[in-house]
Amino acid sequence: MKLQLATNTEVFTKLYRIGIPVMIQNFISASLNFIDIFMIGSLGTIPIASVSIANQIFLIFTYFITGSQGGCFVYTAQYHGKGDKKSIAEIMSFSWLLLLLFGGIFTMGGLFFSNHLIGVFNTNAGVVDLGSKYLGIVAISYIPTAITFAYSGMLRAIGDTKYPMYIAIFSMLLNTLLNYLLIFGNLGLPTLGVVGAAIATLIARIFQCLVIITYVYKKTDVLNISVGKLLTNANRTINNSIIKTGIPIFITEVVWVICISVYLKIYGIVSVDALSATQIAATMASVFHIIAQSVAYATATIVGNALGEGDVEKGKTNAHHLFVVALSIGIVCSVLLSVIGPMAGGFFNITDSAKESLNIIIRINALMLIFRAMTTVNIMGILRAGGDTKFSMYVDTLPLCLIGIPAAYIAAKLGYGITIVMIVVATEEIIRSTLCTMRLVSGKWVNVLVEG
């Protein structure tokens, strides 16, 4: 009993030390999009829909980046537990090659094909026009954002989360100030609306990237690798190991975000009002879900470090404790969203039909936060830390592709309202949550990747 209590204390201390800064940082990063949506909300339904779609493309980009970096983060956590700095430096070299590849592809797409990309999700002329203008500007921030994500993930994996949190706070404050000035034309500046929001976001993301690079090279002794070495310090053995573990993570992230994008298209089939309502509700839910994501990131570090030390039982025990934390957080966040969400919805300038749908969708999303919290901590935290990436790939993608999307599409095409469509979408979340919880209990997820 004493040993169990000591273990609990150790886990919760690490969770607090790692998770709180990560939570604040993730909240700030997500708020860059939320602030745009919230402040654009006063301009009407079309601007909300256009920025929402442009941000959906940004979401796709972030999933490509985090997916490509997933194997790097898993190995960094375990090598840090082992105390192997040389291997971490070699992982960073591979990480940079991936982020430059995907960052470059998405930047070119956003700069030169913005109309086509927005048109994939909605053909409304006003939405395409405003959305493409917004996307064409924020696309310039994609490579800096990829660098920020990579360094933030590596810092998380070695347990360094405090300063990235401070950097994210300053970035959010800058974005909010610039939104105030450029969207509405305050202090004598031109009124730019959606374009102003894009410029504000671009400046904030570049600022965040420059500051985190400065921190890494001045304050850390593990990740401050010269640019020359970053591009030439690759280790084929480590790269192959990362690829083997990372490919299922990459597939999971890419398939997941594509499916979420298909959902966006399905909501648009119902109506523009339904699209706006679902995106507002999703943005609100994402703010609360950040807490679960932060626990997941901290869990990946805590469990990964324990496995890297070779202590499998400690890794399992930590995982079980943190899963209970995830369940508790999901329940609390569900209650908060169901109470606060409808009140916050009143600030948006949308049609009466959209407002009515919004209140119902918020309550559905609130219930789903419980299951999403369990799924997120299981998949992003526990299963990936244990190298169980193939199973997490299957459980994270198959219910989406085989159940959620086909059923939601059929419901939308048959003329059902957005409430029914959202209930259908919620079903696959419950299935995924159940499957990955069963995997956790089985103990089959544990793999020590850095023996010796």
N, C-alpha and C positions, 0 to 999 in steps of 0.2 A: 504493500500500500504506500509506504514511504517512497519507494522507487517510482511508483506510478505518479505520485504527487509531484516529485521532483521533475519528472519528465514533462508533465503538464506545464509546470512553471517555466521550464526551459523553452518549450515550444511557444508558449504564449508571449514570453519575453522577446523571442526572435520574431514572432509574428508582428508584435507591436513595433519593434525596431525597424523591420523591413517593410511591413505592410502599410503602416500609416503614411510614410513618405511616398510610397508607390501609389497609394490611393489618392493622395492629394495631387501628385503629378499626373495621374491618369485623368482625374477630374478636370484638371486645368487643360490638358491636351484635348479632351473631348469638348470642353466648353468653348474652344475656339470655333467649332462648328455650331454649337448650341447658341453662342452669342450672336452669330450671324443670323441663324434662323429666328431667334427671339426678336432681334432688333429689326430684321426685315419683315417680321410678322405684322407690323403696323402698316405695311405698304400694300397688303392684300394677298389673295389666294395665288395669283400667278407668280409673283416674286417668291413666295414661300415654296411653291412647287419647283420653280427653276433652280433655286439654291439647294433644295433638298436633293434633286437629281444630280446636280454637280457634286454635291458632297457624297452622294452614293458612289460616284466614280472615284472620288478620293478614298472612300472606304475600301473599294476593290483594290486600289493601289496599296493601301496599308496592309491588307491581308496578303497580297503578293510579297510585300517586304517582310512582314512578320513570319509568314510561312517559309520563306527562303532562309530566314535567320533562325528558325525554330531549332534545328539540329545544332547550330552553333551555341545557342543558349543552354541546351541540355548538357552538352559536353563541357562548356565553360563552368557550369555549376559543379559538375562532378570533378573536373580537374582542379577547381579551386578547393574543394573538399580534400583533395589529395595533396594540394600544395605545389602543383606543377605549373609554374608561371611560363615556362618555355612553350608548352603546348597551347596555353591560352593565347600567346602571341601569334602562334601559327594559325589558330582558329580565327583570330582577327583578320589576318590576311585574306582568308577565304571569305569571310563575312563582307569585306569591302568589295571584292569582285562581284558578289551577288547583288549588293545594294546598288552599285553603279550600273549593272546590267538592267535590272528592273526599273530603277529610277530613271534611266535614260529612255527606256521604251515608253513609259507612261508620260514622261515629259513631252516627248515628240507627239504622242497621240493627243494630249491635251492642247498643245500649241497649234497643231495643223489639222486636226480632225474633230474639233470641239462640237461643231454642228451635228456631225454624224453620231457622235457619242451620246449627246443629249437626246437626239431623235430616236435612238434605240428605245428609250424609256417612255417618251411622250412626244406626240406629233403636233401638239398645240403650238401654233406659230409663236405666240408670246412666250411660252415656256422655253422653246428652243432658242429664241433670240437672246433672252436674258441669261438663260443657263449657259449658253456657249460663251457669252462675254465673261461671265464669272469664271468658268472653267479655264478659258484661255489665259487668264491672269494667274490664278492659283497654281496652274500647272508648273509655273516657273519655280515654285517652292518644293516640288516633289523630290528632287535629289537632296536638297538640304534636310527635308523631312525624313528621308530614308536614313541619312547619316545620324540624325537625332534618335530615331528609333533604334538603330543598331547599337549606338553607344549607350543609350538608356538601358537596353536589354542586357548588355554586357555588364554594366555597372550593377544592375539588379542581381545578376547571376553571382557576382562576387560580394553581394551584400552591401554595396555602397548606393544608398538611395536618397540621402538627405539633400545633397547639393543639386541633383537633377530636379528635385521637388522645388527648390528655391528658384531655379531657372524657369521652370514651368509657370510659377506664380507671376514672375515678372513678365513673361510672354503673354499671359492672359490679360494682365492689366494694360499692357501696351495695345493689345488687340481691341480691348473694350474702349480705350480712349480714342484710338484711330477710327473705330466704328462710329462713335459719337460724332467725331469731327467730319468724317467723309460720307457717311450715309445720309445724314441730315443737313450737312453744310453749316455746321456751327463754327463760331469764331472767325467768320468771314471766308471760310473755305467753300468751294463749290459743292452743291448738293448732287452727289453721284449715285445714290441709291445702291443697287446691287453691285455695281462696279466699285463703289467705295468700300463695300464690305469685302470684296475680293482683294483690293489693294491692302486693306488693313490686315487681312489674314496672311497675305504674302509677306509683308514686312515682319509680322510677329513670328512666323515660322523661320524666316532667315535669321532673325535675332536669336531665337532659341538654339538653332544649329551652331551659330558662331560662338555663343557663350558655352555650350556644352563641350565643344571641341577645345576651347581655351581651358576649361576645367580639367578635362582628361589629360591634356599635355602638361599642365602645370601642377596638378595635385595628385595624380595617381602614378604608381610605379609598376602597374601591370599592363595597362592598355595604351600607354603613351609611346606608340611605335611610330617610327619615321615613315613618311609617305613612301619612300623608296622600298622599305622593308614590307610595308603593307601590300605592295603589288608584287613582291618577289619572294616572300617568306613562307610560301605555301609548303605544306607537308603532305605528300600524296597519301600516305597511310591514314593520317588524321582526316584529310578531305574525304577519302572513300568511306570512312566510318561515319562522318557527319552526313554524307549523302545517303547512306543506308538508313540511318535513323531519321534524317530530315525529310526525305522524299514523302513518306506518309504524312508528315506535318504539313508540308507544302501542298500536297494534294488536298488535304483536309481544309486548309485555309482557303485555297482557291475555289474548290467546289462549294464550300460554305458561302463565300461572298457572292459567287455567281448565282447560287440558289436564292440568296437574299435579294439580289438584284432582279431575279425573275419574279419574286414576290412583289417587288415594286411595280413591275410591269403589270402583274395581275391586279393590283389595287387600282392602277390606272384604267384597266378595263371596266371596273365598276363605275368610276367617275373621277373627275379632277378633284372634287370635294373629298372623296374617299382617300385619294392619294395624299392630299394635304393633311387630312385628319390622322391617317396612319403614321405619317412622318413626324408630325408634332408629338403624337403619343409615344412613338419609338424613341424620339429624342429625350423626352422626359424619363422614360424607363431606363434609357442608357445611362443617365446621370446616377440613378440608384444602383444600376448593375455594375458600375465602376467599383463599388465596394467589394463585390464578389470577385471581380477580375483582379483586384489588388490582392485579395487573399490567395487567389490562384497563383499569381506571380510569386508571392512570398512563399507559398507552399512548394512551388517548383524549386526554389532556392533551398529551403529548409530540408525537404526530402532528398533533393539531389545531392546536397552536401553530405548528408548522413550516409547515403549509398556510396558516395565517393570515398568516404572514410572506411567503407567495408562493413558498416554496421547495418545489416539488413533489418533486424528486428526493430532497431530504433527508427529506421525509415518507415516501416509499416505502422508502428505506434503513432508516430508523428502524423502520418497520413490520416489515420482514423480520427485523431483529435481534431485535425483541421477540417475534415469533412463535417463534423458536428458543428464547428464554427460556421461553415458555409450554410448549413441548413438554418441555423439561428438567424444569420444575416438575411437570408432570403425571406424569412417570415417577417422580420422587422421592416425590411424595405418594401415588401408587399403592402403592409398596412400604411406606411408613409405615402406611397404613391397613390393608393386608393383615396386617401384623404386630401393630399396636397394637389394632385394632378388636375382634378376638375376645377379647382380654384385658379390654378395657373392658366388653364385653357381659356379663361375669360379675357386674357390679355391679347389674344390673337384676333386680328381683323379678318375673320372668315365668315362664310355664309351660315345661316341658321342650320341648314342641313349638315354642314361639316361639323358645327359645334355639337349637334345631337349625337353624331357618330363618334366624335372625339371622346365624349364622356363615357360611352360604352366601351370603346377600345381601350381607354386608360384602365378601366377596371379589369378587362381581360388580361392586359399586359401586367397589371399588378399581381394577379394570381400566378401568372407564368414566371414572375421573378423568383418564386420559391424553387421551382424546378430548374430554372436557368442557373441559379446560384449553385445548386448541387452539381449540375452538369459541367459548369465552367471550372469549378475547383477540381472536380474529378479529372476532366480531360486536360485542361491547360496546366494544372498543377501536379496532380498525383500521377496519372498514367504517363504523361510525357517525362516527368522527372525519373520515372522508373524505366524509361526506354520502351514502353509499351505503345509505340506509336502506330503500329498497324491496326490494333484493335480500336484505338481511339479514332483512327481514320474511318473505319467501318461504321462505328456507332454514331459518328458525327455527321456522316454523309448519306448513308443508305436510307434512314427514315425520311430525310429531307427529299431525296430524289424519288423514292418509291412511294411515299405516302403523302407528305405535306404538299409538294408542288402539284402533282396530278390532281389531288382532291380539291385544292384551292382553285386551280384553273377551271376545273369542271363546274365548281360552284359559281364562279364569276361568270362563265359563259352561259350558264343556265339562268342568269339574271338574279341570283340571290344577292342580298345586300351585304355590305362590308362586315356587319356583325357576324353573319354566318361564315363568311370567308375567314375571319380572324379566329373563330372557334375551331375551324378545320386546321388552321395553321398551328394552333395551340396543342393539338393532339400529338403531333410528332415530337414536340418538346417533352411531353410527359413520357413518351416511349424512350427517347434518348436518355433521359434522366434515370429511368428504371434500369436500363441495360448497363450503363456505366457504374451505377451503384452496386449492381450484382458483381461486376468485375472487381471492384474495390474489395468487396467482402471475400472474394475467392482467393485473393493474394497472388494471382497469376500475373500481375502487372509488374512485378519486381524484377529488374535486370541491373546488374552492376556493370557499367560500360567501360570502366577504366581500371581494370585489374592490374595488379603488379606495382 
